[in-house]
């Protein structure tokens, strides 16, 4: 669907989902995320993996400055305003999985979790790297793809620096190039199917994930596939409104896609203690 006008930032949302921030990496759009979080009012914020890029930090090539500090400050401000934070670590912040189950005031760390929407839909929240064994090409092709992706992101940063000079809006060169690649598109479709197969086996209504840096909000064969995107390419997040409506937003708050709630809704308060079966390899 075509983008709709910006949604009012004053609306208090029921939940929000953000992933693949990659704080510390050179390609992170930290300032844009900080501004997005500053306008967000939400009961619960899910951090769906790769929030801090420990790969870049461990390689001693981290980029950390005022913009990155603004993100941390925005998260702290949300907590102080009553937002509950749920951290679901990904592959770039994998060591945080060692403290899964940790409960702090208004924050918890979970390996994976079920979020129940206001209209009763049960959604698996997981980063998505669990499905790599089912989707990756492996070998030289995969390593070359990683190398090429880094170069594309560099081009993405340069292209958008030029666009800002001419007063143009952000545009993802990386996403444009990936959409021209048949191999990339086949990988993304395998990833979507792996996620949907997983929630189908669990008897759930859908999945919220990140990992592949391709935002989406679709319903396929009665199941919801929601990918909240990333903050190195797409600059997007997923939100749930008070009535259970799901919306995919860009960093300006513009609605990119939307799924309406069930017509016969049963209002349920979500529980972060919902049991989740292990993901099959």
N, C-alpha and C positions, 0 to 999 in steps of 0.2 A: 504494500500500500504506500501511497505517497506520504511524505512527512506532513504532520499536522502542526498547528501552532504550538508554541511553547506552553507547557503545563505550568500552572502557577506554583512557584517555589514555596508559597506559604501553606500549601496543603500538607497536612501531616499524613504520611503514608504508613501503611501497616508493616511493610518490609521492603528492603532494598538489597540488591545483590551486585557486588563489584568483584572482579577478578583480574588477574594478569596485569597488575600495576607495574611490577618490576622496578620498584624503588631501588635506586642505586645503579641501574643500568642507564647507559647513555641515551637510549631511545625512549625513556619514560617521559610522558607528558604530565609531570607532577603538578605544575601550576594550574593546568586545566582541571585536574582532579580536585585539587584543593578548593577551587572556586565552585565546582559542582557540589562537593560535600558541604561547603559553607551555606548553600541554599537548600540543603536537604533537611527535612524534618521527618523522622521515621522512628517507629517503635523498635524495630530490630534491623540491624545491618549485618548481612552475611558477607564476610571476606573470603571469597571462594578460591583461594590459592594464588601462589606466585605474587603475593603482595610485596614482599621484600625479595629482591633477587640476590640470594646468597651465592649464586654462581659468580656473579660479577664482584661481590664483596670479597669472596675467597681468592679471586684472581688478582686482587689489589689494583683493580682498575675502576673502582666504584666512582660514580658521580653523585655527590651529596652536597647540597647547598641550601639556600633559602627556600626554594620551591619544595624540596623534599621535607624540610622542617614544617612547612605550611600544611602538608598532608597530615603529618603526625599531630600537629596542633588541631586540625579540623576533626580528626578522629577523637582526640581527647575532649574537644568541645562537645561533640555528640554524646559521648559517655556522660559528661557532666550535666547534659540536658535530659538525661534519662533514657537514651538509646541503649539497647542491649546489643553487644557485639558478639558475633559467633565467627570464629576463625576456623576455616577448613583448609589446611595447608595443601599446597600443590607440589610439583616436582622441583621448582626452583627455590622453595622454602621448606623442602622435605624434612630437615632436622627438627622442625617444630612439631612434627608428628610424634616425636618422642614424648611430648607432654600432652598428647591427646587425653581428654578427660579432665584436664586442669580447669578448675572453676575459680575465677577471680570476680570481684565485685562488678556485675553487669558485663562480664565477658567470659566466654568459654572457648575451649579448643576441642574440635571434634574431627575425627577422620572422615566421616560422612554423616549426614543427618537427614531426617525427613522434616520438611516444612509443610504444614497444613494450612491451606489458604482459608480465607473467610468463608468461602462457599464449600469447603470440605474436600477439596482436591489435595491429594497427598503427593508431594514432589520430592524426589531424591535430590539432595544438594551435595555435589561432589565435584572436585576439580576437573577430573576427566583423564588424567594420565594413566589411570588404571586400565584404560582401553587401548593403550599403546601397542600391547602385544597382538591385538586384533586388527590394528589399522596401519602400522608402520611398514614401510618397504624393507627397511633394514640395510645393512652393508654400506657400500660406497654411495649408493643413491641417496640414502638418508643423510650421511655425513656431508655430502655435497649440497644437499638441500639446506642444511643448517648454515653452512658457510655462505650460500647464496642469499639466504634470508637476512643475515646480518648486513650484507651489502645493500640489499633492497631497503632495509630500514634506514641506512645511512642516506640513501637517495631520497627516501620519504622525508627525512628531517630537512634536507637541503631544499627540496621542492617546496615544502610548506614555509620555510623561512622566506623564500622568494615571494610566495603568495601573500604572506603577511605584509610585506613591503608594499604590495600593490592593493592592500585592503581586501583581499579575497578570503573567503572562508576556508577552514581546514578541509583538506581532501586527501584520502588515503591512496597514495601511489602504490603502496604494498598490496592493499586489497585489490586494486585494479589489475595489477600484474598477476596475482594469484588466480583471479577469475579467468584469465586468458590461458591458464595452464590446465590441461586435461588431467594430468596426474594429481595436481593439487585438489581439483574438484572431486576426483574419485576418492581421494583420502578423506575429504570432509564428509562425503556421503557415507563412507564406511564408519566413520566416527559417530555420525548421527544414528546409524542403524545399531551400532554396538550399544550406545546409551539407551536407545528405545528397547532393545532386546533385554537389557538388564532390568529396566523398571517393569517390563511386561512379566518377566519371571518373578519379580517380587510382588506383583499384584498392586503396583502403584499407578498413579495417574500421569506421571511425567517426570522429567528430569530438569534440573537447573545446573549448568556447568560452565566451564570456561575452556582454558587450555589451548584451543586451536586458533584463537584470535579471529574468530568469525562470528559476529553477533547474529542471533536468529531468534525468532519467536513464532513457532508454527505448531499446528496440530496435525498429526498424522495417524490415521487409523485409530482415532480416539485417544491418543496419547500426546502429551505436551512435550515438545522439545524447546527448551529455552537456554540459549547461550548468551550470557551477559556481555560477551565481547572482551575488550582489553583496553589498556591505556598506553599502548605503544603504536597502535594502528587506528582502531575504530573509534576509541574514546566514547564508550557506551556503558550503560548500566541497565539493569532490570529492576522494576519496582512493582509492588503489589499495592493497589489502592484499598480503601477501607471495605469495599464491597467484594473484593476478590479479583477485580480486573487486573490483568497483567499488562504492563507496558514496557517496551524497550525504548530507552531515551538516549539521545546523544548528549554531549557535554554541555550543550546550551539548554537542555531540558526539552528539546523538540521530540515529540512522539514519532518514532520510526515504525513501530508495529504494535499491535494491540490484540489481546484475546479477552473477550467478554467473560464474565462469570457464568456459572451454571444458572439456568433460569429458576430452578428449584433449589435454592441455596439453604444449607444448614450451617449457621454460624458456629464456628469452632475456634477456640483459642489454640494456637499452635504450641506444641511442647517440644523443647529441644532434647527431651529425653526419649523421644520416639525411637523404638527399636529398629535397627537397620541390619539386615543380613549381610554377611561378607560378600564382596564382589568376586565373582568367579573369574579366574584368569583366562 
